[in-house]
Amino acid sequence: QVHLVESGGGLVQPGGSLRLSCAASGSFLGFYVMAWYRQAPGKERELVAVITSGGSANYADSVKGRFTISRDNAKNTVYLQMNSLKPEDTDVYYCNAKRPTTGSNSWGQGTQVTVSS
């Protein structure tokens, strides 16, 4: 089972940028489809971006053109570059790893992103 640790969250002003990192241990990240989700209190967890082991990425409509997901399999790390941040991007962001061949599904502990002036 892969273990995931997110970092890079914090407080940023509207229009600013943050880069989230998700470091994996216990397994080679190249086996996994990686994704970032976010969740506000009382709401369902929402898919933000997903990237396959081959590097193909897809995004929620709400973040297209502003967020970029990337992966460095050699460093066993996935990133989420977030630009032009808006107050509605404020959430806890979670890293997720799914291994298609085994069905395993792992989550990180989450990192808070707050966009406020």
VOFIPA-503319 format. One record per residue (C-alpha): residue number from 1; residue in one letter; z, y, x. Coordinates in pm, 1 decimal, decimal comma. Layout:
N
(r NUM; "a"; (Z; Y; X));
...
This chain:
117
(r 1; "q"; (0,0; 0,0; 0,0));
(r 2; "v"; (-96,0; 338,2; 138,5));
(r 3; "h"; (173,1; 606,9; 165,2));
(r 4; "l"; (63,0; 965,1; 95,5));
(r 5; "v"; (229,3; 1292,8; 195,2));
(r 6; "e"; (95,1; 1626,9; 75,7));
(r 7; "s"; (149,5; 1959,7; 248,8));
(r 8; "g"; (13,2; 2313,3; 247,7));
(r 9; "g"; (132,5; 2439,5; -87,7));
(r 10; "g"; (304,2; 2773,0; -132,6));
(r 11; "l"; (288,7; 3117,2; -288,2));
(r 12; "v"; (-36,1; 3311,9; -267,5));
(r 13; "q"; (-170,7; 3624,6; -434,6));
(r 14; "p"; (-462,1; 3605,7; -678,4));
(r 15; "g"; (-788,6; 3591,6; -485,4));
(r 16; "g"; (-621,8; 3426,9; -189,9));
(r 17; "s"; (-674,8; 3087,0; -28,6));
(r 18; "l"; (-474,2; 2778,0; 55,8));
(r 19; "r"; (-559,8; 2448,2; 218,0));
(r 20; "l"; (-376,0; 2140,0; 103,4));
(r 21; "s"; (-354,3; 1831,9; 323,0));
(r 22; "c"; (-283,0; 1472,0; 227,6));
(r 23; "a"; (-185,2; 1251,0; 519,9));
(r 24; "a"; (-198,3; 876,0; 469,6));
(r 25; "s"; (-16,5; 597,2; 647,0));
(r 26; "g"; (3,4; 221,8; 603,8));
(r 27; "s"; (-367,2; 171,2; 547,5));
(r 28; "f"; (-705,5; 302,2; 654,8));
(r 29; "l"; (-806,7; 586,6; 423,7));
(r 30; "g"; (-1172,4; 494,3; 454,0));
(r 31; "f"; (-1116,5; 208,5; 207,6));
(r 32; "y"; (-1010,4; 446,9; -69,1));
(r 33; "v"; (-1155,5; 684,8; -322,2));
(r 34; "m"; (-940,0; 995,1; -278,8));
(r 35; "a"; (-862,5; 1261,3; -535,7));
(r 36; "w"; (-651,4; 1566,8; -601,6));
(r 37; "y"; (-483,6; 1611,8; -939,0));
(r 38; "r"; (-263,6; 1887,5; -1070,6));
(r 39; "q"; (1,5; 1905,3; -1337,1));
(r 40; "a"; (195,9; 2181,1; -1507,7));
(r 41; "p"; (531,0; 2116,5; -1678,6));
(r 42; "g"; (479,6; 1955,4; -2018,1));
(r 43; "k"; (108,8; 1897,3; -1961,0));
(r 44; "e"; (-96,7; 1594,3; -1865,4));
(r 45; "r"; (-205,2; 1543,1; -1507,0));
(r 46; "e"; (-555,9; 1685,7; -1460,0));
(r 47; "l"; (-823,3; 1569,0; -1215,0));
(r 48; "v"; (-924,4; 1853,2; -983,8));
(r 49; "a"; (-1156,5; 1688,9; -732,2));
(r 50; "v"; (-1255,9; 1342,9; -613,4));
(r 51; "i"; (-1432,8; 1218,0; -302,3));
(r 52; "t"; (-1570,9; 870,5; -237,8));
(r 53; "s"; (-1540,7; 681,3; 87,2));
(r 54; "g"; (-1898,6; 788,5; 159,5));
(r 55; "g"; (-1817,0; 1156,0; 111,4));
(r 56; "s"; (-1965,9; 1225,9; -232,2));
(r 57; "a"; (-1753,7; 1479,9; -418,4));
(r 58; "n"; (-1709,4; 1589,8; -778,4));
(r 59; "y"; (-1503,5; 1870,2; -924,9));
(r 60; "a"; (-1347,3; 1984,0; -1248,9));
(r 61; "d"; (-1550,3; 2261,4; -1407,2));
(r 62; "s"; (-1254,0; 2497,1; -1372,4));
(r 63; "v"; (-1262,2; 2478,8; -990,3));
(r 64; "k"; (-1632,7; 2434,0; -912,0));
(r 65; "g"; (-1751,2; 2683,0; -654,1));
(r 66; "r"; (-1393,7; 2769,7; -551,4));
(r 67; "f"; (-1239,9; 2443,9; -428,6));
(r 68; "t"; (-1373,8; 2200,1; -170,7));
(r 69; "i"; (-1245,6; 1847,0; -112,9));
(r 70; "s"; (-1308,6; 1684,2; 223,8));
(r 71; "r"; (-1186,2; 1386,9; 421,8));
(r 72; "d"; (-1138,5; 1299,5; 786,6));
(r 73; "n"; (-1109,4; 922,1; 799,6));
(r 74; "a"; (-1038,2; 930,0; 1172,7));
(r 75; "k"; (-728,1; 1140,3; 1101,3));
(r 76; "n"; (-650,0; 948,8; 780,3));
(r 77; "t"; (-629,8; 1281,5; 600,0));
(r 78; "v"; (-785,7; 1440,6; 293,2));
(r 79; "y"; (-800,4; 1815,5; 234,8));
(r 80; "l"; (-840,9; 2052,2; -56,3));
(r 81; "q"; (-961,4; 2398,9; 40,3));
(r 82; "m"; (-882,3; 2637,6; -243,0));
(r 83; "n"; (-1042,9; 2981,7; -244,8));
(r 84; "s"; (-1045,6; 3266,4; -497,1));
(r 85; "l"; (-722,9; 3137,7; -643,1));
(r 86; "k"; (-624,7; 3241,2; -994,1));
(r 87; "p"; (-283,7; 3243,8; -1166,0));
(r 88; "e"; (-402,2; 2955,5; -1383,1));
(r 89; "d"; (-432,6; 2742,0; -1068,7));
(r 90; "t"; (-53,5; 2741,2; -1047,0));
(r 91; "d"; (57,8; 2377,5; -1067,4));
(r 92; "v"; (199,9; 2089,9; -871,1));
(r 93; "y"; (-88,5; 1928,9; -683,1));
(r 94; "y"; (-89,2; 1553,6; -621,8));
(r 95; "c"; (-293,7; 1340,0; -386,8));
(r 96; "n"; (-420,3; 1005,9; -519,5));
(r 97; "a"; (-572,5; 704,8; -344,8));
(r 98; "k"; (-755,1; 425,5; -528,6));
(r 99; "r"; (-888,1; 118,6; -351,8));
(r 100; "p"; (-1176,4; -22,7; -557,5));
(r 101; "t"; (-1163,2; -371,1; -405,5));
(r 102; "t"; (-795,1; -431,6; -487,4));
(r 103; "g"; (-720,2; -192,6; -772,6));
(r 104; "s"; (-430,0; -37,2; -584,5));
(r 105; "n"; (-341,7; 314,7; -693,1));
(r 106; "s"; (-105,2; 537,4; -492,2));
(r 107; "w"; (33,4; 888,2; -542,4));
(r 108; "g"; (191,2; 1142,9; -315,6));
(r 109; "q"; (506,2; 1333,6; -406,5));
(r 110; "g"; (321,0; 1655,0; -492,0));
(r 111; "t"; (312,7; 2005,8; -348,8));
(r 112; "q"; (369,1; 2325,5; -547,1));
(r 113; "v"; (98,8; 2589,9; -555,9));
(r 114; "t"; (192,8; 2924,0; -710,3));
(r 115; "v"; (-62,0; 3202,1; -755,5));
(r 116; "s"; (110,1; 3527,1; -839,9));
(r 117; "s"; (117,8; 3892,1; -741,9));
